Every structure is written in structure tokens, then in C-alpha cells.
Amino acid sequence: MEQGQTVKISNYQRPVNLIEIANRGKVQPEGRKPGKTSFKDMFSRELADSRQIYFSRHAHDRMYARGINLSEDTLNNMADAIDKAERKGSRETLVLADDAAFVVSVKNRTVITAFDRDNLKEGVVTSIDSAVII
């Protein structure tokens, strides 16, 4: 890749939006006025905003170089894992998925780096205080 060249990486640039996922294909009830938002919708939106996952530049680069792709299910499972780690008071956690592992800053909900199965064979991950298997 040449310097300055832009490379598109599928959906890693946008955070997970659980409301968008949950409301796909649903029709808005007729009794609602445009511009009016129900408490349930506002609460769901706030909950989804708090469950966003961000990817650092380093994590983007590692995922691209190692060919790691994430499905929406995996992203949702990662969000659940971060929630669990946060409830336990973790700061930096290792999230183990089927074919990859991610070091995540729990406070910032940011993936710091990513490992594929081959890179996990070394067996040592430092600077973490917890691990969550999804």
C-alpha cells in the first residue's frame, strides 16, 4: 500500500448501533407524531450509545493486516463482554472470540489491538487485568 492511499475496511470505522440493528425492517406505529420520541426509544438509544465499540488506529491496522473480519453478532458479543468486564471493575481486558482475540480498554470501550489464531500461538498477552471468552 502506498503512502496516502485510502483503504476501505468493512464496518470497522463505525461503532455498533444496536438500535439500528434492532429496528431493521420495523414499521413505526401510526399513533406516533413525527419528531416525538417515546421514553422506550430514548432509553434504547442511550443504552445503544453506551454500548458502542471503537477501534484504535493500531487495531484497524492489525485487523487489516491479519485479515480479521467481524460480524454483527461478534460485535454484539464483544459489547456484552466489555459490559461484563466493566461490572467486574476491569480496566484492560482480553476478549477471546472463536478465531481472534482483542485487547480492549474497558473505560473507553476501545479495541487497542487484535490477534488472529496464528498470533495467539505465542500464548502471552501482557497489560491486561481480565479475560472474557465469547
C-alpha positions in Angstrom: 0.0 0.0 0.0 1.4 3.4 -1.0 1.5 6.3 1.5 -1.6 8.4 1.3 -3.7 5.7 -0.3 -7.1 5.2 1.3 -8.2 1.6 2.0 -11.7 0.8 2.9 -12.1 -1.6 5.7 -15.6 -3.0 6.1 -17.6 -1.6 9.1 -14.6 -1.1 11.4 -14.9 2.7 11.2 -18.4 2.8 12.6 -19.4 1.9 16.2 -22.0 -0.7 16.8 -25.5 0.8 16.7 -27.8 -1.7 18.4 -30.9 0.4 17.8 -30.3 0.4 14.1 -29.8 -3.4 14.2 -32.9 -4.0 16.3 -35.2 -1.8 14.3 -34.3 -3.1 10.8 -37.4 -3.7 8.8 -39.8 -2.5 11.6 -42.6 0.0 10.8 -43.2 3.0 13.0 -46.6 2.8 14.8 -49.3 5.1 13.3 -50.1 6.8 16.6 -46.7 8.5 16.8 -46.2 12.0 15.6 -43.1 12.9 13.6 -40.4 14.4 15.9 -41.9 12.8 19.0 -39.8 10.1 20.7 -41.1 7.7 23.2 -39.3 7.1 26.5 -38.6 3.5 25.4 -37.0 4.8 22.2 -34.9 7.3 24.1 -33.8 4.8 26.7 -32.9 2.3 24.0 -30.9 4.9 22.1 -29.0 5.9 25.3 -28.3 2.2 26.0 -27.0 1.6 22.5 -24.8 4.7 22.7 -23.2 3.4 25.9 -22.5 0.1 24.2 -20.6 1.4 21.2 -17.2 -0.1 20.4 -14.4 1.9 19.0 -11.2 0.6 17.2 -7.9 2.4 17.6 -5.8 3.0 14.5 -3.4 0.3 15.7 -6.3 -2.2 16.0 -7.5 -1.2 12.5 -4.1 -1.9 11.1 -3.7 -5.2 12.8 -7.2 -6.4 11.8 -6.5 -5.4 8.2 -3.0 -7.0 8.1 -4.3 -10.2 9.7 -7.5 -10.5 7.7 -9.8 -10.3 10.7 -13.4 -9.6 9.9 -16.2 -9.1 12.4 -19.8 -10.0 12.0 -22.6 -8.0 13.8 -23.1 -11.0 16.1 -19.4 -10.9 17.1 -19.6 -7.1 17.7 -22.6 -7.6 19.9 -20.9 -10.3 21.8 -17.9 -8.0 22.2 -20.1 -5.3 23.6 -21.6 -7.8 26.1 -18.1 -8.9 27.1 -17.0 -5.3 27.7 -20.1 -4.8 29.8 -19.2 -7.9 31.9 -15.6 -6.7 32.3 -16.8 -3.2 33.3 -19.1 -4.7 36.0 -16.1 -6.6 37.4 -14.0 -3.4 37.6 -11.6 -4.4 34.8 -9.5 -1.7 33.1 -7.9 -3.6 30.2 -9.4 -6.9 29.2 -8.7 -9.7 26.7 -11.8 -10.6 24.7 -11.4 -14.1 23.2 -13.6 -14.9 20.2 -13.6 -18.0 18.0 -10.8 -17.0 15.6 -9.4 -13.8 17.1 -8.6 -12.1 20.4 -8.8 -8.4 21.2 -7.2 -6.3 23.9 -9.8 -3.7 24.9 -9.7 -0.6 27.1 -12.9 -1.1 29.1 -13.2 2.6 30.2 -13.0 3.9 26.6 -14.7 0.8 25.1 -11.8 0.9 22.6 -10.2 -2.1 21.0 -6.4 -1.5 21.3 -5.1 -4.4 19.3 -6.2 -7.6 17.7 -4.7 -11.1 17.3 -5.6 -13.8 14.9 -5.3 -17.5 15.8 -1.7 -17.7 14.4 -0.5 -14.8 16.5 -2.1 -16.3 19.6 0.2 -19.3 19.5 2.9 -17.4 21.4 0.5 -17.6 24.3 1.5 -14.4 26.1 -0.7 -11.3 26.3 0.5 -8.5 28.6 -1.0 -5.4 30.1 -4.4 -6.9 30.8 -6.2 -7.5 34.1 -9.0 -9.8 32.9 -10.2 -12.0 30.1 -13.7 -12.7 28.7 -14.4 -15.6 26.4 -17.2 -15.0 23.9 
